[in-house]
């Protein structure tokens, strides 16, 4: 086995270090983009270009209704922020293997109930989909 010395050894080490740093940056970029909707693909689930959230247009106070969605990553939890006249609360929703979600909800105040699907239970996190229901 031949050993390199001097300038050549320095250059080989530099190439190795630069390659290792590039690999780490590439892995970090991949992790940062994980779970974000991808362009194109279609189909039902993680390959869809956008996530949707659908609410009934109206609901009755004290009556249960269902909020549904599609296009979510089945491997990641969805956090639903529900806001109405009485305040806001978070609900954790697990997507089905097809990327669909469903939240059964009973509203006890009149006015507008707003639903926003987030990537984490934090209002500054990405909003994946939103809708609202008029409650009377």
N, C-alpha and C positions, 0 to 999 in steps of 0.2 A: 504494500500500500504506500502510495506516494504522499508525502506531506507537503503542503504548500506553505510558503513562508513569505514574510515581507508584505509587499503591496498586494500580491495576488491573494494571500490568505485574508487580508483585510477586505478585499472586494468580495470574496466568496461569503464572508460573514455578513457583510452589508446586504448582499442580495438575499441571504437567508432571513435576516431581521426584517427587511422591507417586505418580503413575502409573507412572513408571519403576521406582521401588522396589517397588511391588506386582507389576509384571511379573517382576522379578528373583526375588522371593520365590516367586511361583507356579512359575517354572522350577525353582528349587531344590527345592521340594516335589515336583514331578514326578520329578526325578532321584532323590530319596531313596526314592521308592516304586517305581522301576523294578525289575523282576525279582521283586517280591514277589507271591505268589499272590493272585489276585483272587477276589472273591466271585462265585458264580454262573458262568454261561458254559457249563460242561460242555465236552464235546468232548475232543479229545486234545492236550493241550499247554499252551501258555502261558495259556489262558483258564480252566483248571480251577481249582476252589476250593482243592484241596490236592494236594500232591505225596505220592506213596506210595513205599515201598521194601519189597521182598519178598525174603526169604531162604528157602532150604530149611530145614525144621525140623531135619534132621540131615545130617551130612557125615562122611566118613571121612578120617582123617589121611592126607595125601599125595594125596588125591583132589580133582580140580577140581570146582567147582560155580559156578553163576551167580547173582548178585544182580541183580534187575531193579527198575525203577521206572517210574512214569509221572507226568505232570502237571508236568514241569519246563520251564522257559523254554528253547527251542531256541537262543536267542542267547547264553546264559550258561553258562559251564563249571560243572560240579558237582564239588565236592571231597569225596571219600569218606574218612572217617576210619575206619580198620580197627583195632580193638583186640582183643588176645587175651592169653593168659598171658605171652607173650614181650615184649609192649609194644604200641606203636601206630605206624601209618604212614599217610601220605596217598597217595591215588591220584586223579588227575584223570580225570574222565569227561565226554565231550562228548555232550550230548543229541542224539538224532536230530531231524529236522524235525517229528516228531509229538510231541516232548516226552518220549520214552521214553529210559531209560538202561539199560545192561547192563554189568556188571563180572564178568569171569571170574576166579575166585580159587582158589588152592590153599592150604589151611591145613595147617601142619606141627606144630601143637601141639594137645593135647587140651584140652577145656574148652569155653568159650563164645567164639565169635568174634562181635564186635559191629560193625555197620556203621552209620555215621551220615553222611547226605548233608548237606553244608554249602554255603553260598553262597561261601565263600572258605576257603583253607587256614589257618584260625585257629579254635581251639576256642571262642572267644567269638562267632563268627559264627553266623548263624541256622541252626538245624537244620531242614532241609527234610523229612527223613524218616529213619526208623531201623528196624533189625531185627536179629535175632541168630540164630545157628546153633549147635547143639550138635555138637561135633566129638569123635569117639571113634575 
